[in-house]
Amino acid sequence: MKVTVVTLHDSHLVEDYVAVVESTISPELRQMWADDMGAYLSTDPKPEEYEDERYIYFREVETRQAPSVAGVAEAPWWKGAVFYEVFVRSFADGNGDGVGDLNGLISKLHS
């Protein structure tokens, strides 16, 4: 199963906002989200050209298969999607520096 990790960076915030969506997100919808949030759509998780601005980054990650729910296939994607909000800094440390990060979050998706 693929999920999409969505990162919204804003240089005025202490933390990046991260959400995990149990669905793939089309390029059109990605651009619409970026436009709605007044953010640049980035293909790089830490783009230098948007470092001091607001940007949004989408990354698809393969996870273990979740149990299927009858009837979800016929419903619009947003009726079957699940959104998670995670405070990354305190969630999981992926590189051993004592501060949570995206690698730590992604490692929890695979376990």
C-alpha positions as CSV (number, residue, x, y, z in Angstrom):
1,M,0.0,0.0,0.0
2,K,1.3,3.5,-0.8
3,V,0.8,6.4,1.4
4,T,1.8,10.0,0.7
5,V,3.8,12.0,3.3
6,V,3.0,15.7,2.9
7,T,5.4,18.2,4.4
8,L,4.5,21.9,4.6
9,H,7.5,24.1,5.5
10,D,7.1,27.7,6.6
11,S,10.2,29.6,7.7
12,H,8.0,31.4,10.3
13,L,7.1,28.2,12.1
14,V,9.3,26.2,14.5
15,E,8.4,22.8,13.0
16,D,7.4,21.6,9.6
17,Y,3.8,20.4,9.4
18,V,3.7,16.8,8.3
19,A,0.6,14.7,7.4
20,V,0.3,11.2,6.1
21,V,-2.5,10.4,3.6
22,E,-3.5,6.9,2.9
23,S,-3.8,7.5,-0.8
24,T,-1.8,8.7,-3.8
25,I,-2.3,12.3,-4.6
26,S,-2.6,13.4,-8.3
27,P,-0.3,16.2,-9.6
28,E,-3.3,18.4,-10.1
29,L,-4.5,18.0,-6.5
30,R,-0.9,18.6,-5.2
31,Q,-0.8,21.9,-7.1
32,M,-4.2,22.9,-5.9
33,W,-3.1,22.3,-2.2
34,A,0.0,24.3,-2.8
35,D,-2.0,27.2,-4.3
36,D,-4.6,27.1,-1.5
37,M,-1.8,27.3,1.1
38,G,0.1,30.0,-0.7
39,A,3.1,27.7,-1.0
40,Y,5.5,26.6,-3.7
41,L,5.2,23.0,-4.9
42,S,8.6,21.4,-4.4
43,T,10.1,18.2,-5.8
44,D,12.9,18.4,-3.3
45,P,12.4,17.8,0.5
46,K,14.8,20.7,1.4
47,P,14.9,23.0,-1.6
48,E,17.5,25.8,-1.3
49,E,15.6,28.1,-3.5
50,Y,12.5,28.1,-1.2
51,E,14.5,27.9,2.1
52,D,13.1,31.1,3.5
53,E,9.6,30.7,2.1
54,R,6.6,28.4,2.4
55,Y,6.8,25.2,0.3
56,I,5.0,21.9,0.2
57,Y,6.6,18.6,-0.6
58,F,4.9,15.3,-1.4
59,R,6.6,11.9,-1.0
60,E,5.0,8.5,-1.7
61,V,6.1,5.7,0.6
62,E,5.3,2.0,0.4
63,T,3.9,0.5,3.6
64,R,2.4,-2.7,4.7
65,Q,-1.1,-3.5,3.4
66,A,-3.9,-2.2,5.6
67,P,-7.1,-4.3,5.9
68,S,-9.6,-3.6,3.1
69,V,-12.9,-2.0,3.8
70,A,-15.9,-3.1,1.8
71,G,-17.4,-0.4,-0.4
72,V,-14.4,2.0,-0.2
73,A,-13.5,1.4,-3.9
74,E,-16.9,2.8,-5.0
75,A,-16.6,5.9,-2.8
76,P,-14.7,9.1,-3.7
77,W,-11.1,8.9,-2.5
78,W,-11.6,11.4,0.3
79,K,-14.4,9.4,1.9
80,G,-12.0,6.4,2.4
81,A,-8.8,8.4,3.2
82,V,-7.3,8.7,6.6
83,F,-5.2,11.8,7.6
84,Y,-2.7,11.6,10.5
85,E,-1.2,14.6,12.2
86,V,2.2,14.0,13.8
87,F,4.4,16.3,15.9
88,V,7.6,15.0,14.2
89,R,10.1,16.5,16.6
90,S,8.9,14.3,19.5
91,F,7.6,11.3,17.5
92,A,10.6,9.3,16.3
93,D,14.4,10.0,16.0
94,G,15.8,8.5,12.8
95,N,19.5,9.6,13.1
96,G,20.2,9.4,16.8
97,D,20.5,13.1,17.6
98,G,17.7,13.0,20.1
99,V,15.2,15.0,17.9
100,G,12.5,13.4,15.9
101,D,12.8,13.7,12.1
102,L,11.1,12.5,8.9
103,N,13.4,9.5,8.6
104,G,12.1,8.4,12.1
105,L,8.5,8.9,11.0
106,I,9.0,7.0,7.8
107,S,10.7,4.1,9.7
108,K,7.5,3.8,11.8
109,L,5.4,3.5,8.7
110,H,7.3,0.3,7.7
111,S,7.2,-1.3,11.2
